[in-house]
Amino acid sequence: MATTDTLTTRPKPADTFQLPDTPRREPDEMTSFDSLHSLGNSHHIIRHLGNEKTTLVFTDKYISLNPALGPDDLRRNPDLVVALNADREAFLRRNGYIISEQGKAPDFALEIASRSTAHVDVGQKRVDYAVMGITEYWRFDETGEYYGATLAGDRLVEGRYEPIPIVELAEGVLEGYISVLDLNIRWEHGGLGWYDPATGLHIATFDSERERADNAEARVLELEAEIRRLRSY
């Protein structure tokens, strides 16, 4: 995108520069925010995508267009961000994601609806994320009351966002394809989940990993019991 390409040639911030901490969330924001992170969704995505040294999955950190612009710098803090092929050390050093320094925008941003921020999420943030060059911008509204839709996504095409098709799989089940992550995002009876399009299964979770470990242990115990039985003859 021309805007961000030009910005990468500007002076980088001094090595001591850090982005400020994001503001404390309002109570109604926390309710929506918890619907995503209390379920461990962030961790599930990190484990699924792999390459933890170059894949950033974060929240409560600013995305900055270019601090060298001073007051004209554009900053936002989405509820969930994924940046592939990123510089983790620079992200940690700056306390956030600086597009001009990273050389690319994040690939994915998600906002969770709340009464206090909904009008900004569907309005100015949609404009700002396009200017930043974020490839896909998704929105989730558990009730559909604030966004006017339960699940919606946009893909950046020639500097403008175009809607991503949302499929109704069954009553109360909506799904869209996040091409940049090769994942399906699904709203199912009030919950948000991430599905592997190759298998149709939910990506690994804490519960599924625990179940797999328990099953593996049970198989080992069964095998040991069978070996003892055979040796007893």
C-alpha positions in Angstrom: 0.0 0.0 0.0 1.5 3.3 -1.0 0.9 5.0 2.3 2.8 2.5 4.4 5.5 2.0 1.8 6.4 5.6 2.0 6.4 5.6 5.7 9.0 2.9 5.9 11.6 5.3 4.5 11.1 7.8 7.3 13.5 7.9 10.3 12.9 5.2 12.9 12.2 6.2 16.5 15.1 6.3 18.9 16.1 3.0 20.4 14.7 4.1 23.8 11.3 4.9 22.4 8.3 2.9 23.8 4.6 3.1 23.0 2.5 4.0 26.1 0.3 1.4 27.8 -3.2 1.2 26.5 -6.0 2.8 28.5 -7.9 0.8 31.1 -11.0 -0.8 29.6 -14.5 0.3 30.5 -16.6 -2.3 32.3 -18.8 -3.0 29.3 -15.7 -3.5 27.2 -14.3 -6.1 29.6 -17.4 -8.2 29.3 -17.0 -8.5 25.5 -13.2 -8.8 25.9 -13.5 -11.7 28.3 -15.8 -13.5 25.9 -12.7 -13.9 23.7 -9.7 -14.2 26.0 -11.2 -16.0 29.1 -11.7 -19.0 26.8 -8.0 -19.2 25.9 -8.6 -18.3 22.3 -5.4 -16.3 22.0 -3.3 -19.2 23.3 -5.1 -21.6 21.0 -4.3 -19.5 17.9 -0.6 -19.1 18.9 -0.2 -22.9 19.3 -2.0 -23.5 16.0 -0.1 -21.0 13.9 3.3 -22.1 15.3 6.5 -20.1 14.5 6.3 -18.3 17.9 9.5 -16.4 17.2 8.0 -14.6 14.2 4.3 -14.8 14.8 2.8 -12.2 17.2 -0.6 -12.8 18.7 -1.4 -9.9 21.1 -3.9 -7.7 22.8 -3.9 -4.6 24.9 -0.9 -3.2 22.9 -1.0 -0.3 20.5 -0.5 -0.6 16.7 1.3 2.6 15.6 1.6 3.7 12.0 4.8 5.8 12.6 5.8 7.7 15.8 8.1 9.8 13.6 5.0 11.6 12.4 4.5 13.0 15.8 0.9 14.2 16.5 -0.1 12.8 13.1 0.8 9.2 14.1 -2.2 6.8 13.9 -2.6 4.5 16.9 -5.2 1.8 17.6 -5.4 -1.1 20.0 -7.7 -3.9 18.6 -9.0 -6.6 20.9 -7.0 -9.2 19.1 -4.1 -8.9 16.6 -2.1 -11.4 14.6 1.1 -10.4 12.8 3.0 -13.0 10.8 6.7 -12.7 9.9 7.1 -10.0 12.6 10.1 -8.9 14.7 9.3 -10.0 18.2 12.2 -8.3 19.8 11.2 -4.9 18.3 7.6 -5.5 19.5 8.8 -6.1 23.0 11.3 -3.3 23.0 8.6 -0.8 21.8 5.8 -2.1 24.0 3.7 -2.4 20.9 3.7 -2.8 17.1 5.2 0.0 15.0 4.3 -0.6 11.3 7.1 1.7 9.9 9.7 -0.2 11.9 8.3 -3.7 11.3 8.1 -3.0 7.5 4.5 -4.4 7.3 1.1 -4.1 8.9 -0.4 -6.8 11.1 -2.3 -9.4 9.1 -5.4 -9.7 11.2 -7.4 -7.6 13.7 -10.5 -8.4 15.6 -12.8 -6.2 17.6 -15.4 -7.5 20.1 -18.6 -5.4 20.4 -19.4 -3.3 23.4 -21.9 -0.5 23.8 -19.2 2.2 24.4 -17.1 1.4 21.3 -19.4 -0.2 18.7 -19.9 3.0 16.7 -16.1 3.5 16.4 -15.5 -0.1 15.5 -17.8 0.0 12.5 -16.9 3.5 11.6 -13.5 5.2 12.1 -11.6 2.1 13.1 -12.6 0.5 9.8 -11.1 3.5 8.0 -8.0 3.6 10.2 -7.2 -0.1 9.8 -7.4 0.3 6.0 -5.0 3.2 6.2 -2.6 1.1 8.4 -2.8 -1.7 5.8 -4.2 -4.5 8.0 -5.1 -7.3 5.6 -8.3 -8.5 7.3 -10.5 -6.7 9.9 -13.1 -8.8 11.7 -15.8 -7.9 14.1 -17.7 -10.2 16.6 -20.9 -9.2 18.4 -22.4 -11.9 20.5 -25.9 -10.5 20.3 -25.8 -8.6 17.0 -27.2 -5.6 18.8 -24.2 -3.2 18.5 -22.7 -4.0 15.1 -25.9 -5.0 13.4 -24.4 -8.4 12.6 -23.1 -11.2 14.8 -20.0 -11.9 12.7 -18.5 -9.7 10.0 -15.1 -9.5 8.2 -13.4 -7.3 5.6 -10.4 -8.0 3.4 -8.2 -5.2 2.1 -8.3 -4.9 -1.7 -6.4 -2.1 -3.4 -6.5 0.0 -0.2 -10.2 -0.5 0.5 -12.0 -3.1 2.6 -14.4 -5.4 0.9 -16.8 -7.6 2.9 -15.9 -11.3 3.3 -18.8 -13.8 2.8 -20.4 -15.2 6.0 -22.0 -18.6 5.7 -24.9 -19.8 7.9 -24.0 -23.4 8.6 -27.1 -24.0 10.7 -29.5 -22.0 12.8 -27.4 -20.1 15.3 -24.1 -21.1 13.5 -22.2 -18.6 11.3 -18.8 -19.0 9.8 -16.3 -17.0 7.7 -12.9 -17.8 6.2 -9.8 -15.9 7.4 -7.6 -16.4 4.3 -4.5 -14.7 5.8 -4.5 -17.3 8.7 -6.1 -20.1 6.8 -8.7 -20.5 9.5 -12.4 -20.5 9.8 -13.9 -18.3 12.5 -17.2 -19.5 13.7 -20.0 -18.1 15.9 -21.9 -21.0 17.4 -24.7 -20.5 19.9 -23.1 -17.5 21.5 -19.5 -18.7 21.4 -16.5 -17.8 19.2 -14.3 -20.6 17.8 -11.5 -21.2 15.3 -11.7 -24.2 13.0 -9.2 -25.8 10.7 -10.7 -25.7 7.1 -8.7 -28.8 6.2 -10.3 -31.0 8.9 -13.4 -29.1 9.8 -12.3 -29.5 13.5 -11.7 -26.9 16.1 -8.1 -26.1 16.6 -6.4 -27.6 19.6 -7.6 -26.3 23.0 -6.6 -26.8 26.6 -9.4 -29.4 27.0 -8.6 -31.2 23.7 -4.9 -31.4 24.5 -5.7 -32.7 28.0 -8.1 -35.3 26.6 -5.4 -36.4 24.1 -2.8 -36.8 26.8 -5.3 -38.7 29.0 -6.1 -41.1 26.1 -2.4 -41.6 25.3 -1.7 -42.4 29.0 -4.7 -44.8 29.0 -3.3 -46.6 25.9 0.1 -46.9 27.5 -1.4 -48.5 30.6 -3.5 -50.9 28.5 -0.4 -51.9 26.6 1.6 -52.5 29.8 -1.2 -54.6 31.2 -1.3 -56.7 28.0 2.5 -57.2 28.1 2.3 -58.3 31.7 -0.5 -60.7 30.8 1.4 -62.2 27.9 4.5 -62.6 30.1 2.5 -64.5 32.7 1.9 -67.4 30.4 
